[in-house]
Amino acid sequence: MKLYVAVLLFLKISMVLQFILVSIKFQKEDSAQYLISDFLFKMLLGGFLYSYFFIMGSPSFDVWDERFIGFGGVLLMFDAIYNVLPKVLLKFNIYFNPYTFYLSSRPQTVTTEEKEQTP
């Protein structure tokens, strides 16, 4: 079995398992396990789409189709970083603002910035 087949099989099994756990209400959509698996799913699938179609290419696809699918992988990774990663880190009381890359144990507010600037 090739590596990409094993990775995609792992992603399919993990998503089916998460779907079953959420649908029988054993797990909520905002639990840490679900968010971590969602983050890993989006990052791995996005990385696979980017590397397989945008970098390596496929002889059965047109060049612009490969670029379009590869760009979709990049967008999927950005979605994981900007939407899911802050929720995952918040579960562990780590505040992360992906727009300013502010990483701290307390949220970034105007008063936080003022306290850091005053001696």
N, C-alpha and C positions, 0 to 999 in steps of 0.2 A: 504494500500500500504506500502510495506516495505521501509526502509530508502534507501537501495542501489538502489531500483527501481526508487525512486523519484530523487535521485542524477543522475542516468544515463539518466533519462528522461529530466532533466534540462540540462545536457550536450548535449544531442541530439538536443534539441530545440535551445540552444545557438549557436551551430555550424551550424545548418541549417540557422539560422537568419544571422550569420556572412557571410556564403557562399552567400546568396542572396544579402546582402548589398555590398559585394565586386564584385560580378558578374554584378550587374547593375551599377557599378562604383559610388555608393553613398558613399562608404568608401574605403580607400586605405589599402593595406596590412601592411603599416608601421604606421598606426594611433595608438594612445594610446589605444583606446577602443578595437581594434582588438588584439593588443599585450597583453593587460591585460586578455582578454577572452581566448586567446591562452595559456597564462601562467596558468590560473586557470583550463582550460580543461586538460592540460597535468599533472598538479599536482594532481587534483582530480582523474583522470583516473588512473594515475600511483599509487597513494595511494590505490585506490580500488583494482587494480590488485594485488598489493603487499599484502595487508591485507587479501583479500578474498582467494587467491590461495596459497600464500607462508606461511601465518601464520595460517589461519583457515583450509584450505584444503577443498577438495571436494571429496565425495565418488565416483563420476563417472570418475575422472581423475586418471591417474597413478601418483605416487609420483614425478617422474622426469618431467612429464608434468607440474605439479603444480609449481615446482621449476623454470622451464623454463619460464612460464608465469609470475610468481612473479618477476623474474629477469628482464623481459621485462618491468614491471611496474617501477622498480627501474631505469632502463635506461631512461624511459620516464620522470621521475622526474629529473634526472640529465640533460637531454636535456633542460628542462624548466629552470633550475637554471643557467646553463652555457651558453645557447644561447638566451633565451627570456628575462630573468630577467635583464641583462645589457641593453638591448634595451628599456625595459619599464622604467627603472630608468633614462636612458639618455633623455627620453622625458620630464622628470621633472628636468633636469640639475643636476642630481646626477650621478657621475661617479663611476662605480663599476667594479672592476676586480675580477672575481670569482676565478681566479687561485691564487691570493695573498690575496683575501678578502679585497682589498683596497677600501674604501668607502669614497668619498670626494666630495666637490663641484667643484673641478678642476681635470683635468685628471692627471694620474700618468705618469710622464716622468722622464728622467734622471735628468733634471734640477730641477724638483720638489723634487726629493730625495736629491739632493745636497743642495738645499735651506733649507730643514728640518734638515740636519746634521750640517750645518755651524752655529756657534753662532752669 
